[in-house]
Amino acid sequence: MNQEMAVFLVPLLLAAGAVLTTGGGLYFFGIKFLANARQAGASLAGGIFIFAVLQILLYGSATAFYNAQQLQTSDCELQGESSHPEARLGADPTVLHKAITACMKEAGYEWVGQHRQCKDAPVATNPYCYLPTDGFDRAITSLQLSLQ
């Protein structure tokens, strides 16, 4: 999500979630802004859903998920080049590729290579070529990569 869109979208989602949650919750306290309990329940559920989506967007844009993947790729690149200095000089580039992908696998990432930026540059140091193996992290990272 780009910065201009986030500046507009986050307050809008926050306001919509607050209105829906408040409207639905007040119905059950006897303040009836809505026509019936079904509408109040749907409003309450919708507000909670919006807050959950907002939380995922905000948490996902922090230092977790894709940003952590970028840092891990850089760390694995440093480890691979330190372990195989001859590969940096052009001796055998596949050794370096194998070392970096093995480091990433050990850190909990797998080579996927499906992202368009990975297809443009399918090298071991490209963080777009990996996805976390953990299910939740993978889902959030996939969402972040689909927005880029």
C-alpha positions in Angstrom: 0.0 0.0 0.0 1.5 3.3 -1.0 1.7 6.2 1.5 -0.9 8.5 -0.1 -3.4 5.7 -0.1 -2.7 4.7 3.5 -3.1 8.3 4.7 -6.6 8.3 3.3 -7.6 4.7 3.8 -6.6 4.2 7.4 -8.8 7.0 8.9 -11.7 6.0 6.7 -11.5 2.4 7.8 -11.1 3.5 11.4 -14.2 5.7 11.2 -16.3 3.1 9.4 -15.3 0.4 11.9 -16.1 2.7 14.8 -19.5 3.7 13.5 -20.5 0.1 12.7 -19.3 -1.3 16.0 -20.9 1.5 18.0 -24.2 1.3 16.2 -24.4 -2.4 16.6 -23.2 -2.4 20.2 -25.6 0.3 21.4 -28.6 -1.6 20.0 -28.0 -4.3 22.6 -27.8 -1.6 25.4 -31.2 -0.3 24.5 -30.2 2.6 22.2 -31.7 1.6 19.0 -30.2 3.3 16.0 -30.9 0.2 13.9 -34.2 -1.4 13.0 -33.7 -4.9 14.5 -31.2 -7.2 16.2 -30.2 -8.8 12.9 -29.0 -5.4 11.6 -27.3 -4.7 14.9 -25.5 -8.0 14.8 -24.4 -7.5 11.2 -23.3 -4.0 12.0 -21.3 -5.2 15.0 -19.7 -8.1 13.0 -18.9 -5.7 10.1 -17.2 -3.2 12.5 -15.1 -5.9 14.1 -14.2 -7.3 10.7 -13.0 -3.8 9.6 -11.0 -3.4 12.7 -9.4 -6.8 12.1 -8.5 -5.9 8.6 -7.1 -2.6 9.7 -5.0 -4.3 12.4 -3.5 -6.7 9.8 -2.8 -3.8 7.4 -1.1 -1.8 10.1 0.8 -4.7 11.6 1.8 -5.9 8.2 3.3 -2.6 7.2 5.5 -2.6 10.3 8.8 -4.4 10.6 7.2 -7.8 10.3 6.6 -10.0 7.3 8.0 -8.7 4.0 10.4 -6.2 5.7 11.7 -9.1 7.8 12.1 -11.2 4.7 14.2 -8.4 3.1 16.5 -8.3 6.1 16.8 -12.0 6.2 17.8 -12.1 2.5 20.5 -9.5 3.1 21.8 -11.5 6.1 21.9 -14.7 4.0 23.7 -12.9 1.2 26.3 -11.7 3.7 26.7 -15.1 5.1 26.9 -16.8 1.7 29.5 -14.3 0.4 31.5 -14.6 3.6 31.5 -18.4 3.4 32.3 -18.5 -0.4 34.5 -15.5 -1.3 35.7 -17.3 -4.4 32.1 -17.4 -5.8 32.0 -13.6 -5.6 35.0 -13.5 -7.9 33.1 -15.5 -10.5 34.5 -19.0 -9.8 31.1 -20.8 -9.6 28.0 -18.6 -9.1 25.7 -21.6 -8.4 27.6 -22.2 -5.1 26.6 -18.8 -3.9 23.0 -19.3 -5.1 22.8 -22.6 -3.2 24.3 -21.2 0.0 21.8 -18.2 0.0 18.8 -20.4 -0.7 19.8 -22.9 2.0 20.3 -20.1 4.5 16.8 -18.7 3.6 15.3 -22.2 3.9 16.9 -22.6 7.4 15.4 -19.2 8.3 11.9 -20.4 7.4 11.6 -19.2 3.8 11.2 -21.2 0.6 12.0 -20.2 -3.0 8.8 -19.7 -4.9 9.7 -17.5 -7.8 6.2 -16.5 -8.8 6.3 -12.8 -8.2 6.8 -10.7 -11.3 9.8 -8.9 -9.9 11.4 -12.3 -9.2 10.7 -13.4 -12.8 12.6 -10.3 -14.0 15.6 -11.1 -11.8 15.5 -14.7 -10.5 18.6 -14.4 -8.3 19.0 -15.8 -4.8 19.4 -12.3 -3.3 16.0 -11.1 -4.6 13.5 -11.1 -1.6 10.5 -11.2 -4.0 11.5 -14.8 -4.9 10.8 -16.2 -1.4 7.7 -16.8 0.8 7.7 -17.8 4.5 6.8 -21.4 5.3 4.6 -20.5 8.2 1.0 -20.2 7.1 0.0 -16.9 8.7 3.2 -15.2 7.7 2.9 -16.5 4.2 -0.6 -15.2 3.8 0.3 -11.7 5.0 3.5 -11.6 3.0 1.6 -12.8 -0.1 -0.9 -10.0 0.5 1.8 -7.4 0.8 3.6 -8.7 -2.3 0.3 -8.6 -4.3 0.0 -4.9 -3.4 3.5 -4.1 -4.7 
